Amino acid sequence: MYLTDDPDVPGGRVLVNEPNGCVFLDGNLCTIYDVRPKPCRDFPHLARQRTLPGRMASMARRAWMCPIVYNALEEYKHVVGFRPKSQQTGT
C-alpha cells in the first residue's frame, strides 16, 4: 500500500493497494525503513485494541501484508503445537 496524488481532487491523496502486499518490501526487508511513514512505524496498531482477543484478531487480519506479523503468527503456531483440523487425529 502507498499513497499517490488523486487525479480528481487537487491536493488529495489516494491509497493504492497492491495484490501482493507492500510495494516497498524486498523479500522480508523494508526498502524505505529509515523514512517509512508513521502508519508503517506504528504497524500493526495493536495498542488501539483493548483486549487480548482483539489484539490477536487484529494481527490475523494484517498477516497477509506484513511479514513480521506473519512470521510471528507462524512461530506462535509452533510454540503452542497448532495443527490444522485436517492434520488432527480423530477428526
CORBELCOR-V768154 format. One record per residue. RES is the residue in one small letter. PHI is phi in whole degrees, -180 to 180 (none if undefined). NEAR is the number of other C-alpha atoms within 8 Angstrom. Layout:
res	phi	near
RES	PHI	NEAR
RES	PHI	NEAR
//
This chain:
res	phi	near
m	none	9
y	-163	8
l	-104	8
t	-138	8
d	-63	8
d	-84	10
p	-68	6
d	-97	5
v	-129	7
p	-58	6
g	80	6
g	-83	9
r	-126	9
v	-124	8
l	-79	8
v	-107	8
n	-103	8
e	-105	8
p	-63	4
n	-104	6
g	93	10
c	-66	11
v	-74	8
f	-95	7
l	-89	9
d	-120	7
g	69	4
n	-103	7
l	-105	6
c	-81	8
t	-83	7
i	-123	7
y	-51	6
d	-67	4
v	-123	5
r	-63	8
p	-72	6
k	-54	6
p	-57	6
c	-72	8
r	-63	7
d	-84	7
f	-58	7
p	-96	9
h	61	7
l	-72	9
a	-64	6
r	-75	5
q	-82	10
r	-93	7
t	-122	6
l	-61	7
p	-60	6
g	-65	9
r	-66	12
m	-66	8
a	-63	8
s	-63	11
m	-63	11
a	-62	9
r	-67	7
r	-101	11
a	-62	12
w	-66	8
m	-113	8
c	-124	10
p	-63	9
i	-66	8
v	-65	12
y	-58	11
n	-64	8
a	-63	8
l	-64	10
e	-62	8
e	-66	8
y	-59	8
k	-61	10
h	-68	8
v	-62	7
v	-91	6
g	75	6
f	-63	7
r	-137	8
p	-59	6
k	-54	6
s	-66	6
q	-102	6
q	-82	8
t	-80	4
g	81	3
t	-118	5
//
